[in-house]
Amino acid sequence: MQSVRSEIQTCLNDLDTTRADLELERLQISKGKVALKEEAEEVNNMKAQLEQEKAKMVKSGIGNNDLIGLNFGGEHVITVKRSLLLQCENSMLARMFSGRYEDQLDRDKDGNVFFDYSPKVMMPLIEYLRLRRDAAPEESPSMPVVEESQQKAWQSMLRFFELMEEPPCTSFSGIKVDVNISELKGWTMFFCKPYSHHTNMKDFVPPEHLKGSCLLVGARETGKKVLKLAAMGRADIVTKLRQLNQTELHNGVHWYACNASGSKSVGFSPNETISQNNADNADMSSPTRLSWHLNGHGGWRAGDVTGLSQSSEWEKVIFVGNAMLDNCN
């Protein structure tokens, strides 16, 4: 009997030990699962951080060794990151460098991709793409302003690359004085002649390749970057022919254009009172009146500066753009 009891006790002890071992194993497994979960979370956090760092690196081009050589008209060669050229996803420029058309790109003898455009238009584009790459999410860099002589090539190049995003167009009402041309975003100067140039209403018609429903008319001292005075309005209103001394109020400006015999002139005034004796000579001290002859002579007035019809020291300028204007008054 004692022997049986001893065997039973031994079995119970062994069972307790087994239970203890199983409990210890269960606890270890449970701790392992927690550790694995914590480790997985840590890995996911690290992965997210790496993805953020990767995105920043791709944005700035750091770490992307896929370099592209670009030859601009045989005049200038630069090397850029491929990622710089892929930013505008739906553009021709991005498709060209997507990797699908490598064999179709024109290249020079050194393997640089050749663009038959001047560096004067391509380099401003590259600088714009760099600004766009580095801009904060809430920022929207404006397209650069290129030299007047390069405007046609600039527009042609943007159309080819399908980058004709409408830039924010500077808009204002009324007549402004001392306007910095560099601040006229979205406007393209298409007419610039000395005041001695014989004015014609055809001067107000932009070239076909320049699109826009509005005109900005102004005057400046020859070659200056600041307009003495300027006003903007819808092209159809700015160029509308009216009766003698008749004006139309639009966008805070009184516009006139008259082809009547002996009173041919075009321009703008701060109020409806004008005196079209060939050109407006009302309120001679006003800094906000502009008047150009239409009788075979040049411009005549730029604010309070008058008698300019033979002057080469002043210029008549006209821009085209798409501005949001007050169309009623």
Secondary structure, DSSP 8 states (H G I E B T S, - for coil): -HHHHHHHHHHHHHHHHHHHHHHHHHHHHHHHHHHHHHHHHHHHHHHHHHHHHHHHHHHHTTT---EEEEEETTTEEEEEEHHHHTSSTTSHHHHHTSSTTGGGS-B-TTS-EEE-S-HHHHHHHHHHHHHHHHS-TT---------GGGHHHHHHHHHHTT-----------S-EEEEEGGG-TT-EEEEEEETTS---GGGGS--TT---SEEEEEEEETT-SEEEEEEEEEHHHHT----TT--EEETTEEEEEE-STT--EEEEESSS---BSSSB-SSTT-TT-EEEE-SSS-EEEETTB---TT-SSEEEEEEEE-----S--
